Amino acid sequence: MKTTAILIIAVFLCSELFGYAGKLTEVTGPTQITRNKSKIEGKVDVGVEMNDTLETLKGKAGITFEDGTKVMCTEFSKLTIDEFVYDPSSGKGKLAMKATLGTVRYASGLIAKNSREDIKVKTPTASVSVRGTDFAMSVDELGRSLIILLPSLPTAGPPVVGSITVSNAAGVVTMTKAFQATFVSTTGDKPSAPVLLNFADESGVNSSLLLDTPKSVVQAVKETKKEIKNEEEVEEKKEEVKIIKQQEAIKEKEPVQAPAQVEVKEEPPKVTVEPITATIVVPTVTVNNGFTTDGVNAILTVNSMKGTIVYKVKADTNATFTITTVEGTTQYPLNFGDKLRVNIIQK
């Protein structure tokens, strides 16, 4: 009977142990873990599991995962552990987490070394893929994200610098140098071009929240937006040239009426005139990106998840239509597009 009880207790303890993804190894102030609907006080040696959300107030909290990955959250930070799977025998697994507020420093463990593509870290505006290095990310109340590549500091040997890739729906940047940084304003804005911050070591990153974005990063954001604007202007000019060529092609293809033919028969004497009817074909061609024409009007048709938007104007109208649907916002220039601005928002 005693042996059975001991076995039951041992099985229970093992199930509890292997249920944890890691544990808190440093807590310097008020910290809590939200698990399902329960609130757990954050203390050293308290275990953390998948789907746990860690929140700090005036203090820092550090997590050490089972594979040796270390994550440090500074004051007023919020981090959710979305997934953690680890096989100690092979050193492989998966780790996914999301930082929604504050500053979080990540130090690679065995999973990153053995299966680097399986490390996924997100912020409200970007995704980060880690390849053999450390990094820090700072997220403000609007979800804007500042991401900095940091060198890994092994217990023996020189610092190691890998790479991280920062991406969202608007673009991708890759950083390969220590203290390179990129800034992501929204999910619709491309991550800024990487800039090298003037940090002698990591103290500038780990000491507190990065409340003031470095000037070099702000400048990189401006340059990225300027570059995107220039690319859009080039595409608009190409589209204008395309429209002119299409209009010229339409004029060249306009049909010409053939003259009527007269046939005269000798006997009985009469004249038979057989007119040939000329057929005028109204062209239906693309006037511009998204537009078609019936020869008189230009018709814009936009399909989305919530229905179809149809807008008809005269074909010679010089306008730009800005259409906003659940998929996003797109501009449709007609002719030169600089005389009339029409904004349509699909509710």
Residue pairs with C-beta under 8 A, 6 or more apart in sequence:
16 47
19 47
19 49
20 47
20 48
20 49
20 66
21 47
21 48
21 49
21 50
21 52
21 65
21 66
21 81
21 84
21 86
22 47
22 48
22 63
22 64
22 65
22 66
22 69
22 84
23 45
23 46
23 47
23 48
23 63
23 64
24 31
24 42
24 43
24 44
24 45
24 46
24 48
24 61
24 62
24 63
25 44
25 45
25 62
25 63
25 64
25 70
26 44
26 60
26 61
26 62
26 72
27 42
27 43
27 44
27 59
27 60
27 61
27 62
28 59
28 60
28 61
29 56
29 57
29 58
29 59
29 60
29 61
29 75
30 42
30 56
30 57
30 58
30 59
31 41
31 42
31 43
31 54
31 55
31 56
31 57
31 59
31 61
32 39
32 40
32 41
32 42
32 54
32 55
33 39
33 40
33 41
33 42
33 46
33 48
33 52
33 53
33 54
33 55
34 40
34 52
34 53
34 55
35 49
35 51
35 52
36 51
40 46
42 54
42 56
42 61
48 54
48 63
48 81
49 81
50 81
50 82
50 83
50 84
51 80
51 81
51 82
52 80
52 81
53 78
53 79
53 80
53 81
54 61
54 63
54 73
54 77
54 78
54 79
54 80
54 81
55 77
55 78
55 79
56 73
56 74
56 75
56 76
56 77
56 78
56 102
57 75
57 76
58 75
58 76
59 75
60 72
60 73
60 74
60 75
61 72
61 73
61 77
62 70
62 71
62 72
62 73
63 70
63 71
63 72
63 73
64 70
65 71
65 84
65 86
65 95
65 109
66 84
66 86
66 88
67 86
67 88
67 91
67 93
67 95
67 109
67 110
67 111
68 109
68 110
69 95
69 106
69 107
69 108
69 109
69 110
69 111
69 112
70 106
70 107
70 109
71 79
71 97
71 104
71 105
71 106
71 107
72 104
72 105
72 107
72 206
73 79
73 102
73 103
73 104
74 102
74 103
74 104
74 105
74 206
74 208
74 209
75 102
75 208
75 209
76 101
76 102
76 209
77 99
77 101
77 102
77 103
77 104
78 99
78 100
78 101
78 102
79 97
79 98
79 99
79 100
79 102
79 104
80 97
80 98
80 100
81 96
81 97
82 96
82 97
82 98
82 120
83 94
83 95
83 96
83 97
83 120
84 93
84 94
84 95
84 96
85 93
85 94
85 95
86 92
86 93
86 94
86 95
86 110
86 111
87 93
90 114
91 110
91 111
91 113
91 114
92 111
92 114
92 115
92 118
93 110
93 111
93 115
93 118
94 111
94 115
94 118
94 119
94 120
95 111
95 112
95 118
95 119
95 120
96 119
96 120
96 121
96 122
97 120
97 121
97 122
98 121
98 122
98 123
99 121
99 122
99 123
99 137
99 139
100 123
100 124
100 139
100 143
101 139
101 140
101 141
102 138
102 139
102 209
103 136
103 137
103 138
103 139
103 205
103 208
103 209
103 210
104 136
104 137
104 138
105 134
105 135
105 136
105 150
105 202
105 205
105 206
106 121
106 130
106 134
106 135
106 136
106 137
107 134
107 152
107 153
108 119
108 130
108 132
108 133
108 134
108 152
108 162
111 118
111 119
112 119
112 130
112 131
112 132
113 132
116 130
116 131
116 132
117 129
119 129
119 130
120 127
120 128
120 129
121 127
121 128
121 130
121 137
122 128
123 137
123 139
123 143
123 145
123 147
123 184
124 139
124 143
124 145
124 187
125 143
125 144
125 145
125 168
125 184
125 185
125 186
125 187
125 189
126 145
126 147
126 166
126 167
126 168
126 184
126 187
126 191
127 166
127 167
127 168
128 135
128 137
128 147
128 164
128 165
128 166
129 164
129 165
129 167
130 162
130 164
131 162
131 163
131 164
131 165
132 152
132 160
132 162
132 163
133 149
133 150
133 151
133 152
133 160
133 161
133 162
133 163
133 164
134 149
134 150
134 151
134 152
134 153
135 147
135 148
135 149
135 150
135 164
136 147
136 148
136 150
136 202
136 205
136 206
137 145
137 146
137 147
137 148
138 145
138 146
138 147
138 148
138 209
138 210
139 145
139 146
143 186
144 183
144 184
144 185
144 186
145 183
145 184
146 181
146 182
146 183
146 210
146 213
146 217
147 164
147 166
147 175
147 181
147 182
147 183
147 184
147 191
148 179
148 180
148 181
148 197
148 205
149 161
149 163
149 164
149 175
149 176
149 177
149 178
149 179
149 180
149 181
150 178
150 179
150 202
150 205
151 159
151 160
151 161
151 178
152 159
152 160
152 161
152 162
153 159
154 160
159 178
161 176
161 177
161 178
162 176
163 174
163 175
163 176
164 174
164 175
165 172
165 173
165 174
165 175
166 172
166 173
166 174
166 175
166 182
166 184
166 191
167 173
167 191
168 184
168 187
168 189
168 190
168 191
169 187
169 188
170 187
170 188
170 189
170 190
170 191
171 190
171 191
172 191
173 182
173 190
173 191
173 192
173 193
173 194
174 194
175 181
175 182
175 194
177 194
177 196
179 196
179 197
179 198
179 199
180 194
180 195
180 196
180 197
181 194
181 195
181 196
181 197
181 214
181 216
181 217
182 191
182 192
182 193
182 194
182 195
182 217
182 220
183 191
183 192
183 213
183 217
183 218
183 220
183 221
184 191
184 192
185 221
188 328
189 225
190 224
190 228
191 224
192 217
192 220
192 221
192 223
192 224
193 220
193 223
193 224
194 220
195 214
195 216
195 217
195 219
195 220
196 216
197 204
197 214
197 216
197 217
198 214
198 216
199 205
236 333
236 337
239 288
239 289
239 333
240 333
240 335
240 336
240 337
242 288
243 287
243 288
243 335
246 285
246 286
246 287
250 283
250 285
253 283
255 278
255 279
255 280
255 281
256 278
257 278
258 276
258 278
259 276
260 273
260 274
260 275
260 276
261 274
261 276
262 271
262 273
262 274
263 272
263 273
263 274
264 271
264 272
265 271
265 272
282 294
282 295
283 293
283 295
284 292
284 293
284 294
284 295
285 292
285 293
286 292
286 293
287 293
287 298
287 315
287 334
287 335
288 298
288 332
288 333
288 334
288 335
289 332
289 333
290 300
290 301
290 302
290 330
290 332
291 298
291 299
291 300
291 332
291 334
292 298
292 299
292 301
293 299
293 315
295 315
296 314
296 315
297 312
297 313
297 314
297 315
298 312
298 313
298 314
298 315
298 317
298 334
299 310
299 311
299 312
300 309
300 310
300 311
300 312
300 321
300 323
300 332
300 334
301 308
301 309
301 310
302 308
302 309
302 323
302 325
302 330
302 332
304 325
304 326
304 327
304 346
305 325
305 326
305 327
306 325
306 326
306 346
306 347
307 346
309 323
309 325
309 344
309 346
311 321
311 342
311 344
313 319
313 334
316 335
317 334
317 335
317 339
317 340
318 334
318 335
318 336
318 337
318 338
318 339
318 340
319 333
319 334
319 335
319 337
319 339
319 340
319 341
319 342
320 331
320 332
320 333
320 334
320 337
320 338
320 340
320 341
320 342
321 331
321 332
321 333
321 334
321 342
321 343
321 344
322 329
322 330
322 331
322 332
322 341
322 342
322 343
322 344
323 329
323 330
323 331
323 332
323 344
323 346
324 343
324 344
324 345
324 346
325 346
326 346
